[in-house]
Amino acid sequence: MKLVTLKSAIDHKPCANDFAVIEVPMPQCPSNGVVVRVVHLSLDPYVGSTLRDRHMGHNAPTPMKDPITGGIVGQVVQSTMPDVGEGDWVHSMEGGWLEYAAIDAQHIRKIDPSIAPLSAHAGVLGMPGLTGWAGITQLANVGDGDTVLVDAAAGPVGGTVGQIARIKGAKRVVGIAGGPEKCALVENEYGFDKCVDYKKDGWRDDLGEALPEGLSVFFENVSAEMAMIALGHANLYARGVLCGLVDAYQTKTQSQHAMNIGMVIGKRAKLHGLVVYDFYERWNEYIAEAAPWIREGKLKIVEDRMDGLENAPILFERLMNGQNKGKAVITVAAE
């Protein structure tokens, strides 16, 4: 079978040429686990940090041996579990860039292929969707009358955040994204009231115009600097969810993240750090709530998809350069 690995250890922003496709033997089934035929592979920004051994949840893969880490949606071809059998569909965050994955029981979730397109479990029903739901409903507790600001709004997390905020009653949802094409996606597909293009001259004035009454919630995906910009528009007792620091994912040294604590105090703001691992046990709860939103058209699925495992490095380079439009997904095999 095929597997994608690193050619050698890296300490830079990954590009397609850093990867190799190699042939390896089929995996053996764990004593309490499954072998999964990988159908959809999720490509996510955190993998860029993982490849340089700077991620809290995964170690860097051994070059020319280990697969690149990644969430997968697939079909069971062999099982030693009593409640999961051949033909069942599962999701796992411990899959990888490969055609068949051997996964222990504690790392798989059985999924229902009838509730939504299967690839949705790599995106809006997968880790990005769970992240957005956790931040909006469990930490920020968005409800009627809130005004919500989201940066990296064209990405799968940001797009889900804005949509769930609207579903939960937010009166206004504003996004920040880079370029007119991404801003059009945020407004026309995700349904935000306004998206501000940070690549445009005078964008901070545009942001002020988009938030004439300030904000009550902001969801931070990019940097401490952007969090401070959001706080500058915050009303008293605003809630901020600190989810990601995309600007630091590809730096060669650990970035320093200075924050104006005086502003936090002055705004009486509540800041919540979000690590999605804390909510893995509630994944099924999220799916039960979100699947009807998909059927009703309230929660849109937007994918940047390519077919073939050999194209994972190409799409991943596009993701690392911020060129993806929606959730980056590789369809490894036919459903």
C-alpha positions as CSV (number, residue, x, y, z in Angstrom):
1,M,0.0,0.0,0.0
2,K,1.0,3.7,-0.4
3,L,2.0,6.0,2.4
4,V,3.1,9.6,2.4
5,T,6.1,10.5,4.6
6,L,8.8,13.2,4.9
7,K,11.9,12.8,2.8
8,S,13.9,14.3,5.7
9,A,13.4,16.3,8.9
10,I,12.3,19.9,8.3
11,D,12.4,23.2,10.1
12,H,10.6,25.4,7.6
13,K,7.1,25.9,6.2
14,P,6.3,22.6,4.5
15,C,6.1,22.5,0.7
16,A,5.1,19.7,-1.6
17,N,8.7,18.7,-2.4
18,D,9.3,17.8,1.3
19,F,7.2,14.7,1.0
20,A,7.6,11.3,-0.6
21,V,5.1,8.5,-1.5
22,I,6.5,5.1,-0.5
23,E,5.2,1.5,-0.6
24,V,4.9,-0.3,2.7
25,P,3.3,-3.6,3.8
26,M,-0.4,-3.7,4.8
27,P,-0.8,-3.1,8.5
28,Q,-1.8,-5.8,10.9
29,C,-5.0,-5.4,13.0
30,P,-4.5,-4.4,16.6
31,S,-5.6,-6.9,19.3
32,N,-8.5,-4.4,20.1
33,G,-8.9,-2.3,17.1
34,V,-9.5,-2.1,13.4
35,V,-7.8,-1.8,10.0
36,V,-9.5,1.0,8.0
37,R,-9.6,1.6,4.3
38,V,-9.0,5.4,4.2
39,V,-11.5,7.2,2.0
40,H,-11.3,10.9,3.0
41,L,-8.2,12.5,4.5
42,S,-8.3,15.8,6.4
43,L,-5.5,18.2,5.9
44,D,-5.2,20.7,8.8
45,P,-2.8,23.6,9.7
46,Y,-1.7,22.0,12.9
47,V,0.2,19.4,10.9
48,G,2.7,22.1,9.8
49,S,3.7,22.4,13.5
50,T,3.7,18.7,14.0
51,L,6.2,18.1,11.2
52,R,8.7,20.4,13.0
53,D,7.9,18.7,16.4
54,R,6.2,21.7,17.8
55,H,2.7,20.5,18.4
56,M,1.3,19.5,21.8
57,G,-0.6,16.4,20.6
58,H,1.7,14.7,18.1
59,N,5.4,14.0,17.6
60,A,7.1,14.6,14.3
61,P,7.1,11.6,12.0
62,T,10.3,9.6,11.3
63,P,11.3,10.5,7.7
64,M,10.9,7.8,5.1
65,K,9.1,5.6,7.6
66,D,6.1,7.2,9.4
67,P,3.0,8.5,7.7
68,I,2.1,12.2,8.1
69,T,-0.5,12.5,10.8
70,G,-4.1,13.3,9.8
71,G,-7.7,12.8,10.6
72,I,-9.4,10.2,8.4
73,V,-12.8,8.9,7.4
74,G,-12.9,5.3,6.3
75,Q,-14.4,1.9,6.1
76,V,-13.4,-1.0,8.4
77,V,-11.9,-3.9,6.5
78,Q,-10.8,-5.9,9.6
79,S,-11.8,-5.7,13.2
80,T,-11.1,-7.3,16.6
81,M,-13.7,-5.1,18.3
82,P,-17.0,-6.5,19.5
83,D,-19.1,-3.5,18.5
84,V,-17.4,-2.5,15.2
85,G,-17.4,-4.8,12.2
86,E,-16.3,-5.0,8.6
87,G,-18.1,-2.5,6.4
88,D,-18.7,0.0,9.3
89,W,-17.7,3.6,8.8
90,V,-15.4,5.3,11.3
91,H,-13.6,8.6,11.9
92,S,-10.2,8.9,13.6
93,M,-7.8,11.6,14.4
94,E,-5.0,9.0,14.6
95,G,-5.2,7.9,10.9
96,G,-2.6,9.5,8.6
97,W,-1.6,10.0,5.0
98,L,-1.9,6.4,3.9
99,E,-4.3,4.0,2.2
100,Y,-4.9,1.6,5.1
101,A,-4.6,2.5,8.8
102,A,-4.4,0.2,11.8
103,I,-6.1,2.0,14.7
104,D,-6.7,1.1,18.3
105,A,-10.2,1.1,19.7
106,Q,-9.8,4.2,21.8
107,H,-9.0,6.3,18.8
108,I,-12.0,5.6,16.6
109,R,-15.5,6.8,16.5
110,K,-18.2,4.8,14.6
111,I,-20.2,7.2,12.3
112,D,-23.5,7.0,10.5
113,P,-23.0,7.5,6.8
114,S,-26.6,8.5,6.3
115,I,-26.7,11.8,8.3
116,A,-24.4,13.8,6.0
117,P,-21.9,13.4,3.2
118,L,-19.1,11.2,4.5
119,S,-16.4,13.9,3.8
120,A,-18.2,16.2,6.2
121,H,-16.8,14.1,9.0
122,A,-13.4,15.4,8.0
123,G,-14.5,19.0,8.1
124,V,-17.7,20.6,9.4
125,L,-18.6,17.4,11.5
126,G,-14.9,16.7,12.1
127,M,-12.3,18.4,14.2
128,P,-12.7,21.9,12.7
129,G,-16.5,21.8,13.3
130,L,-16.1,20.5,16.9
131,T,-13.6,23.3,17.5
132,G,-16.1,25.9,16.3
133,W,-19.0,24.5,18.3
134,A,-16.9,24.2,21.5
135,G,-15.8,27.8,21.3
136,I,-19.1,29.3,20.4
137,T,-21.5,27.2,22.6
138,Q,-19.4,25.9,25.5
139,L,-16.9,28.8,26.1
140,A,-18.4,32.0,24.7
141,N,-22.0,30.9,25.2
142,V,-23.2,33.0,22.2
143,G,-26.8,33.8,22.3
144,D,-29.5,36.3,21.2
145,G,-28.1,39.8,20.5
146,D,-24.4,39.0,20.4
147,T,-22.1,40.6,17.8
148,V,-19.3,38.1,16.9
149,L,-16.0,38.8,15.2
150,V,-14.1,35.9,13.6
151,D,-10.7,36.1,11.9
152,A,-9.4,33.5,9.4
153,A,-13.1,33.4,8.6
154,A,-12.7,31.7,5.3
155,G,-11.2,28.6,6.9
156,P,-13.2,25.6,8.1
157,V,-13.0,26.6,11.8
158,G,-13.7,30.2,11.2
159,G,-16.5,29.5,8.8
160,T,-18.2,27.1,11.2
161,V,-17.8,29.5,14.1
162,G,-19.7,32.2,12.2
163,Q,-22.5,29.9,11.1
164,I,-23.0,28.4,14.5
165,A,-23.0,31.9,16.1
166,R,-25.8,32.8,13.7
167,I,-27.7,29.7,14.5
168,K,-27.4,30.4,18.2
169,G,-28.9,33.9,17.9
170,A,-26.1,36.3,17.1
171,K,-27.5,39.5,15.7
172,R,-24.4,40.3,13.7
173,V,-21.4,38.2,12.5
174,V,-18.3,39.8,11.0
175,G,-15.3,38.0,9.5
176,I,-11.8,38.9,8.6
177,A,-10.1,37.1,5.7
178,G,-7.5,37.8,3.0
179,G,-8.5,38.8,-0.4
180,P,-11.8,39.5,-2.2
181,E,-12.4,35.9,-3.2
182,K,-12.2,34.6,0.4
183,C,-14.3,37.5,1.6
184,A,-17.0,36.6,-1.0
185,L,-16.9,33.0,0.3
186,V,-17.4,34.2,3.9
187,E,-20.4,36.5,3.0
188,N,-22.1,34.5,0.2
189,E,-21.5,30.9,1.4
190,Y,-21.1,31.1,5.2
191,G,-23.6,34.0,5.4
192,F,-21.6,36.5,7.5
193,D,-23.0,40.0,7.5
194,K,-19.7,41.4,6.5
195,C,-16.2,40.3,5.8
196,V,-13.2,42.6,6.0
197,D,-10.2,42.1,3.7
198,Y,-7.1,42.5,5.8
199,K,-5.0,42.7,2.6
200,K,-6.7,45.9,1.6
201,D,-5.4,49.3,2.5
202,G,-7.4,50.9,5.3
203,W,-8.8,47.6,6.4
204,R,-8.8,48.6,10.1
205,D,-11.1,51.5,9.2
206,D,-13.3,49.1,7.4
207,L,-13.4,46.9,10.5
208,G,-14.6,49.8,12.6
209,E,-17.4,50.5,10.1
210,A,-18.4,46.8,10.1
211,L,-18.7,46.9,13.9
212,P,-20.6,50.2,14.6
213,E,-21.8,49.0,17.9
214,G,-18.7,47.1,18.9
215,L,-18.5,43.4,19.6
216,S,-19.5,41.1,22.4
217,V,-17.6,38.0,21.3
218,F,-14.4,37.4,19.3
219,F,-12.9,34.2,18.1
220,E,-9.2,34.4,17.6
221,N,-7.4,32.1,15.1
222,V,-4.4,34.2,14.0
223,S,-2.3,36.1,16.5
224,A,-2.1,38.1,19.8
225,E,-1.9,41.2,17.6
226,M,-5.2,40.4,16.0
227,A,-6.7,39.6,19.5
228,M,-5.7,43.1,20.6
229,I,-7.3,44.6,17.5
230,A,-10.5,42.7,18.4
231,L,-10.3,43.9,22.0
232,G,-10.1,47.5,20.7
233,H,-13.6,47.0,19.3
234,A,-14.9,45.1,22.3
235,N,-17.8,46.2,24.5
236,L,-17.5,45.9,28.3
237,Y,-17.6,42.3,29.5
238,A,-16.8,40.9,26.0
239,R,-15.8,37.2,25.7
240,G,-12.8,36.2,23.7
241,V,-12.0,32.6,22.6
242,L,-8.3,32.1,21.9
243,C,-8.1,29.2,19.5
244,G,-5.1,29.4,17.3
245,L,-2.0,31.3,16.4
246,V,-1.6,30.7,12.7
247,D,1.0,33.4,12.3
248,A,3.4,31.4,14.5
249,Y,2.8,27.9,13.1
250,Q,5.6,28.2,10.5
251,T,8.2,30.4,12.4
252,K,11.6,28.9,13.0
253,T,11.6,30.1,16.7
254,Q,8.9,30.2,19.3
255,S,7.1,33.5,18.9
256,Q,6.5,36.0,21.7
257,H,2.9,36.9,22.1
258,A,2.6,40.2,23.9
259,M,-0.9,41.3,25.0
260,N,-2.0,44.5,26.5
261,I,-3.3,43.3,29.8
262,G,-4.4,46.8,30.7
263,M,-6.9,46.6,27.9
264,V,-8.2,43.2,29.0
265,I,-8.8,44.7,32.5
266,G,-10.3,47.9,31.2
267,K,-12.7,46.0,29.0
268,R,-13.5,43.6,31.9
269,A,-13.0,40.9,29.2
270,K,-13.1,37.1,29.7
271,L,-10.6,35.3,27.6
272,H,-10.9,31.5,27.1
273,G,-8.2,29.3,25.8
274,L,-9.5,26.6,23.6
275,V,-7.9,23.2,23.1
276,V,-10.2,20.9,21.1
277,Y,-8.9,17.8,22.8
278,D,-10.9,18.8,25.8
279,F,-14.1,18.2,23.9
280,Y,-13.4,14.9,22.1
281,E,-15.6,13.0,24.5
282,R,-18.5,15.3,23.4
283,W,-18.0,14.7,19.7
284,N,-21.2,12.7,19.3
285,E,-23.2,15.3,21.1
286,Y,-22.0,17.9,18.6
287,I,-22.8,15.7,15.6
288,A,-26.3,15.1,17.0
289,E,-26.9,18.8,17.1
290,A,-25.1,19.8,13.9
291,A,-26.4,17.1,11.5
292,P,-29.9,18.6,11.4
293,W,-28.4,22.0,10.7
294,I,-26.7,20.5,7.6
295,R,-29.9,18.9,6.4
296,E,-31.7,22.2,6.9
297,G,-29.1,24.2,5.0
298,K,-28.1,26.2,8.0
299,L,-24.6,24.8,8.2
300,K,-22.8,24.8,4.8
301,I,-20.1,22.4,3.7
302,V,-17.4,24.1,1.7
303,E,-14.5,21.9,0.6
304,D,-11.2,22.4,-1.3
305,R,-10.9,18.8,-2.4
306,M,-8.4,16.8,-4.5
307,D,-8.5,13.1,-5.5
308,G,-5.6,10.7,-4.9
309,L,-3.2,10.3,-1.9
310,E,-0.3,11.4,-4.1
311,N,-1.9,14.8,-4.3
312,A,-1.9,15.4,-0.5
313,P,1.5,17.2,-0.6
314,I,0.2,19.6,-3.3
315,L,-3.0,20.5,-1.5
316,F,-1.1,20.7,1.8
317,E,1.3,23.3,0.3
318,R,-1.7,25.2,-0.8
319,L,-3.1,25.1,2.7
320,M,0.2,26.2,4.2
321,N,0.2,29.2,1.9
322,G,-3.4,30.2,2.8
323,Q,-4.6,29.4,-0.7
324,N,-7.3,26.9,0.2
325,K,-10.9,27.9,-0.1
326,G,-12.8,25.9,2.5
327,K,-11.9,22.6,4.2
328,A,-8.9,20.9,2.6
329,V,-9.8,17.2,1.9
330,I,-8.1,14.5,0.0
331,T,-10.3,11.7,-1.3
332,V,-8.0,8.7,-1.2
333,A,-10.4,6.1,-2.5
334,A,-13.9,5.7,-3.8
335,E,-16.7,5.5,-1.2
